[in-house]
Structures are given as C-alpha cells and as structure tokens.
Amino acid sequence: MRRQGKGHAISHQPGKVEFEVFSPHSATVGESPYWSQREGALYWVDIVGKRLLRRCFAASAETESWVFDDLVCAVAERRHAPGVVLAQRHALTYFDPADDAQEVFLGFGALGETIRANDGRCDPAGRFWLGTMQNNIAADGTPQPLTDRSGHLYSVTANGVMADHLDGIGIPNGLAWSPDGMTLYLADTVDERIDAFAFDPDTGTLGDRRVLVAPGDPGGPDGASVDVDGCLWVARWGGGCLIRYTPDGRVDRGLELPIRNPSACAFGGSDHRTLFVTSATFDLRPDQRHPSELDGAVLAVDVGVEGIPAHAFAD
C-alpha cells in the first residue's frame, strides 16, 4: 500500500486513474465505507455476505471481518461510545468489535418483511439517516426483481426517535451533506438522478428540492462523498467510474476504475486525501466481470483534494 504523501497528478479530464488495492476481499455487495479517525481504519460492509469488514491503513494490516445473522447494509461510528452502529435489514444495532458485543438499538421490522435498509449515514449533528427500499436480495443471496418504489428516507436521533422525510424512492443512495451542512444530497439509482435538498442542520428537516444531476452519465449514481470544495464524488454503479460534480451539478472530473460496479466512496487516511471505493459482484455474469478481476475489492485513490470527515452517531 502506498503511504500518504506520495500523491500523483490527476487530470481534470475524464480518464484512467492510478489506484491501490486497499482490500482484495471480493464482496458481493461492498458498501458504506466509513473512515474511523480514532482507529485509523476503514470500515465497510458486504450486504449480501452479511459482513462487517475493517482494515487499518498500515501497510501490514489484514482485513478483518465479522459475520451476522442478517443483512448488514451500512455502518457509522458511535460518537460517545466504542464501536459502531450498523443498519441491518430491519434494525439499527450497536456492535463493538473489541468483544463482539451486540445490542439492538432500534428495530423497524414493522415497516414490512418486503422492506430492507440500504444506504445510511450520519448528518453533522449526529442523526443517523437511513434509506429503505423493496428488498431485492433473495434468501439465497441472489438478485430478485425490484417491482415497486416503496423506499423511504428516515432519520433517527440518539434517543431513538425515527422520522419519515420522503417516500416513493426506488433505490436510495448517495447520502451526503455539503461542507456547511445546509444541503443534503440523495440519489435514486433507479431514476439515475441525484437531488439536492435545502437542509436545516439544527432541526434535521428538509426544505426545497432541486435536481442536481439528471440521467445521462455512465451507469447509475450510487454512494457519494463531499470534498472541501463542496464537490460531490459519486460512484457510478455499472459505469465503472467515479464522477466529481460541482455544487451546481456540472461534471468536473471523471475517473475510470478497474471495476464494473463501484458502489460507494469515502474520504479517509490521516489527512482525508485518500478516496476509498467499494465495489460489488452482485448480478454480474462471468462475461461482465472486469478484466482486472478486482470486482468486489476496495480501492484507494488519491484524487488530489481533501475530503470532509465522516460524521458519527451522537448516541
């Protein structure tokens, strides 16, 4: 693994990018990368594999993993306690990797058996935002058809109050906030669209909605992260690339990747200048796999700009 400080120049024109394989673990649906500054490590999940994974940034570190009884869809650090909070299929669960202790914080099975959690992230105030969707994963881990737009966007406070902010979503992804916390970004991968909402960081309420990115770019928008310039870095599922969008929705940069399904990205490393990119093999036929054979791995890319640190759950 190349250490921080050995950056390289990256063109502002679409093209290929140098990368390092941060973890070769081949996830079926790698998602939700989260950089823990206090641990100097990256967490991420394999939704279909029901796994939480972690790897320290040190070159000699190994990838660790923990297997759960149900889907593990997103992860964030706890602000005032050790360990993490996991968005599982029907619950938010506290988990401490130090002793494998688990505790259900909030169950939401009442939303229905056909619903599952998907993307999840914390806002600057420490609320956990959770997108749900019709479950598209069969019991054996294979894809099943998505037939309706039953997804919602919820927020959960540290005292367990769950608020419903938006419905009619196909596949919620790309949850991120502008550097000033006044804009929330949300992608719907089914619509191939990214919206921007006025956001009140004090109350956690949504305001005016506008289309930031319309359909037309390669693949569908999946997970996203924001840099210090206020630009949105988006993994394009099926498009094999990352795209950096300016705050007004213009394409600033496109970077080709050696993976078919980049699924999410997060800034990390000691100076938050490494962009970690998860990927997936889900629904890929053998002839669709990338020649690099890196589908499902986590890549580390120096994109030449500092990112906004991840927010923790204010439990």
Secondary structure, DSSP 8 states (H G I E B T S, - for coil): ---TT------SSSEE---EEEE----SBEEEEEEETTTTEEEEEETTTTEEEEEESSTT---EEEE-SS-EEEEEEBSSSSSEEEEETTEEEEEETTTTEEEEEEE-GGG-TTEEEEEEEE-TT--EEEEEEE--B-TTS-B-------EEEEEE-TT--EEEEEEEESSEEEEEE-TTS-EEEEEETTTTEEEEEEEETTTTEEEEEEEEE-S-SSSEEEEEEEBTTS-EEEEEETTTEEEEE-TTS-EEEEEE-S-S-EEEEEEETTTT-EEEEEEB-TT--GGGS-TT--TT-EEEEE-SS-B-----B--
